[in-house]
Amino acid sequence: MAMALRCFRHLPPLLHRSAFAVTRGLPRAPAGCPALLLGGCRHCDHQLLLTRQLATKKAKGKGQSQAKVNISAALVEDIINLEETSEDMQAVVEALKEDFNRNLSVRTSPGALDQIIVMTKDGKFPLNQLGQISQKSPQLLVVNMTNFPESTAAAMKAIRESGMNLNPEVDGTIIRVPVPKVTREHRESLAKLAKQSTNKSKEALRKVRSKSINQVKKSKSKVSEDTIWLLEKQIQQMAESAAAEMDKLLAAKTKELLG
């Protein structure tokens, strides 16, 4: 019993020295190391623990996401322009928003036809540059192709294939475009078009992400693997954020269309 008590008295100092040795033993990150993007270095335990935490640690609550990466764009400008990547992704989101506002409305207005692209023998032109668009009644739009009569057939085709569920009729150089009645079937058709447009935009977003990640991978011989990994994760998170914004736009537009 006395022997056990003597051993127990020596235990706290031993534990203290052990912990101190471990703390003192951690190497410091070398100055200028690219992996200092997140406050650590690939060649030290600090960065090893950080990388492992980011890669494997998940939030305890159900449905919560992994820890986010936030890299300073200035520190990696020689590898990739993160601001430009963000702008490219946001441009895809804005294009979807514009498509929703211009082409997916329960009520079709003359402005909805303005930017329909017409393929002519001289190239591509917006419909409003080839014909005069007006609204004769709530249920009828008219396109006067008198100035470019040779493009009437091409304009007809462009309107029909615009994805706006329009069935134009031609009378010489006059194109009459009946406006669909606001039926439940029409609303559901527009909602399907909104979903299709969102899927196309997400595909464009994936192309931007893949292009950026491929650019990062080209620098593998110049920077650490951890830096490459962190950049890829940052780009992925940017893409996920843009995709989430698209989903919100789709949800709002679907609610609007279905009433």
C-alpha positions in Angstrom: 0.0 0.0 0.0 2.8 2.4 0.9 4.6 1.6 -2.3 1.4 2.3 -4.3 1.0 5.7 -2.6 4.7 6.6 -3.4 4.2 5.8 -7.1 1.0 7.8 -7.2 2.8 10.9 -5.8 5.2 10.8 -8.7 2.5 10.5 -11.4 1.4 14.2 -11.8 5.0 15.5 -12.5 5.5 12.7 -15.0 2.3 13.6 -16.8 3.2 17.3 -16.8 6.7 16.6 -18.3 5.1 14.3 -21.0 2.6 16.8 -22.1 5.2 19.5 -22.1 7.5 17.4 -24.3 4.7 16.7 -26.8 3.9 20.4 -27.0 7.6 21.5 -27.4 8.1 18.7 -29.9 5.6 20.1 -32.5 7.7 21.6 -35.3 6.8 25.1 -36.5 5.6 25.8 -40.0 8.4 27.0 -42.3 8.1 30.6 -43.4 6.5 31.2 -46.8 4.9 27.7 -46.9 1.9 27.7 -49.3 0.0 25.6 -46.8 -0.1 28.5 -44.4 -3.3 29.4 -46.3 -5.2 28.0 -43.3 -2.6 28.6 -40.7 -0.5 25.4 -40.9 2.0 23.5 -42.9 1.9 20.1 -44.7 5.3 19.2 -43.1 4.2 19.7 -39.5 1.7 18.2 -37.1 -0.3 21.4 -37.1 -1.3 21.1 -40.7 -1.6 17.3 -40.5 -4.2 17.7 -37.7 -5.9 20.5 -39.6 -6.1 18.6 -42.8 -7.4 15.5 -41.1 -10.0 17.5 -39.3 -11.2 19.2 -42.5 -11.3 15.9 -44.4 -13.0 13.7 -41.8 -14.6 15.7 -39.0 -18.4 16.0 -39.5 -20.7 18.1 -37.4 -22.6 16.0 -34.9 -26.0 17.3 -35.8 -27.9 15.5 -38.5 -27.8 17.2 -41.9 -24.9 19.6 -41.0 -22.1 20.0 -43.4 -18.4 19.6 -43.1 -16.1 22.5 -42.0 -15.8 25.1 -44.8 -12.5 26.2 -46.4 -11.9 29.9 -46.9 -8.7 30.6 -48.8 -7.3 34.1 -49.3 -7.5 34.8 -53.1 -4.3 36.9 -52.9 -2.2 34.0 -51.6 -3.1 31.7 -54.5 -3.3 34.2 -57.4 -0.3 32.6 -59.1 -2.3 29.3 -59.2 -5.8 30.4 -60.0 -7.9 33.6 -59.9 -10.6 32.6 -57.4 -12.5 35.9 -57.9 -12.7 35.3 -61.6 -14.0 31.7 -60.9 -16.6 33.1 -58.6 -17.7 35.7 -61.2 -18.0 33.0 -63.8 -20.2 30.9 -61.6 -22.3 33.9 -60.6 -22.7 34.8 -64.3 -24.4 31.4 -64.8 -26.8 32.1 -62.0 -27.6 35.5 -63.4 -28.2 34.1 -66.8 -30.7 31.6 -65.3 -32.5 34.5 -63.4 -32.7 36.5 -66.7 -34.1 33.4 -68.5 -36.8 33.0 -65.8 -37.8 36.7 -66.0 -37.8 37.0 -69.7 -39.1 33.6 -71.0 -41.1 32.0 -68.1 -44.0 34.1 -67.3 -47.7 33.1 -67.0 -48.5 36.1 -69.2 -46.6 36.5 -72.4 -45.6 40.1 -73.3 -44.1 41.6 -76.4 -40.8 41.9 -74.5 -40.6 38.1 -74.1 -40.0 37.8 -77.9 -37.3 40.5 -78.1 -34.3 38.4 -77.6 -35.4 35.2 -79.4 -32.4 34.4 -81.6 -33.1 34.0 -85.3 -30.7 32.0 -87.6 -30.5 33.7 -91.0 -28.2 33.3 -93.9 -26.3 36.4 -92.7 -25.9 35.2 -89.1 -27.7 35.2 -85.8 -29.9 38.2 -84.9 -32.4 39.0 -82.1 -36.0 38.9 -83.3 -36.6 42.6 -82.4 -33.8 43.6 -84.9 -35.5 41.8 -87.7 -39.2 42.6 -87.1 -41.5 45.0 -85.3 -43.2 43.3 -82.3 -46.5 44.6 -81.0 -49.4 43.3 -78.9 -52.8 43.5 -80.7 -54.8 42.0 -77.8 -54.2 40.2 -74.5 -54.2 36.9 -76.5 -52.3 38.0 -79.6 -48.8 39.2 -80.4 -47.8 40.3 -83.9 -44.4 40.4 -85.6 -44.1 42.5 -88.7 -41.3 41.2 -90.9 -41.7 43.8 -93.7 -38.1 45.1 -93.4 -36.6 41.6 -93.7 -39.2 39.4 -95.5 -36.6 36.8 -96.4 -36.1 36.0 -92.7 -39.8 35.4 -92.0 -39.5 31.6 -92.2 -36.5 31.6 -89.9 -38.3 33.9 -87.4 -41.3 31.5 -87.4 -39.0 28.6 -86.6 -37.2 30.5 -83.8 -40.4 31.5 -82.1 -41.7 27.9 -82.3 -38.5 26.5 -80.9 -38.0 29.1 -78.2 -39.3 26.9 -75.5 -42.1 29.3 -74.7 -44.9 27.0 -75.9 -45.8 29.3 -78.8 -47.4 28.3 -82.1 -47.0 31.2 -84.5 -49.0 31.6 -87.7 -47.8 33.4 -90.8 -49.6 35.6 -93.3 -47.2 37.0 -95.8 -44.7 39.0 -93.8 -46.9 39.1 -90.7 -46.4 36.6 -88.0 -49.2 36.2 -85.5 -48.4 34.6 -82.2 -51.4 33.5 -80.1 -50.7 33.8 -76.4 -51.6 30.6 -74.6 -54.4 30.7 -72.1 -53.5 30.5 -68.5 -54.6 27.0 -67.8 -53.3 24.6 -65.2 -51.7 22.6 -68.0 -49.9 25.7 -69.3 -48.6 26.5 -65.8 -47.3 23.0 -65.4 -45.6 23.2 -68.8 -43.8 26.4 -67.8 -42.7 24.8 -64.5 -41.2 21.9 -66.4 -39.3 24.4 -68.7 -38.0 26.1 -65.5 -36.7 22.8 -64.3 -35.0 22.1 -67.6 -33.4 25.5 -67.7 -32.1 25.0 -64.2 -30.6 21.6 -65.2 -28.9 23.3 -68.2 -27.5 26.0 -66.0 -26.2 23.5 -63.5 -24.4 21.7 -66.3 -22.8 25.0 -67.3 -21.8 25.5 -63.7 -20.2 22.1 -63.6 -18.1 23.0 -66.6 -16.9 26.2 -64.8 -16.0 24.1 -61.7 -14.2 21.4 -63.8 -12.2 24.0 -65.7 -11.1 25.7 -62.5 -10.1 22.4 -60.8 -8.1 21.3 -63.9 -6.3 24.6 -63.8 -5.4 24.0 -60.1 -4.2 20.5 -60.8 -1.7 21.8 -63.3 0.2 23.4 -60.4 0.8 20.1 -58.6 4.6 20.3 -59.3 4.8 23.8 -57.8 2.8 23.6 -54.6 2.0 21.2 -51.9 -0.7 18.5 -52.2 -2.5 20.1 -49.3 -2.7 23.4 -51.1 -4.1 21.7 -54.1 -6.6 19.8 -52.0 -7.7 23.0 -50.2 -8.2 24.8 -53.4 -10.2 22.0 -55.0 -12.5 22.0 -51.9 -12.8 25.8 -52.0 -13.9 25.6 -55.7 -16.3 22.8 -54.9 -17.9 24.8 -52.1 -18.3 27.8 -54.5 -20.1 25.6 -57.0 -22.3 24.2 -54.3 -23.3 27.6 -53.1 -24.1 28.7 -56.7 -26.2 25.5 -57.2 -28.1 26.2 -54.0 -28.9 29.7 -55.2 -30.2 28.1 -58.5 -32.4 25.8 -56.5 -33.9 28.7 -54.6 -34.6 30.5 -57.8 -36.3 27.4 -59.2 -38.4 26.9 -56.1 -39.6 30.6 -56.2 -40.3 30.5 -59.9 -42.2 27.1 -59.6 -44.3 28.6 -56.8 -45.0 31.6 -59.0 -45.9 29.6 -62.1 -48.2 27.1 -60.3 -49.9 29.8 -58.3 
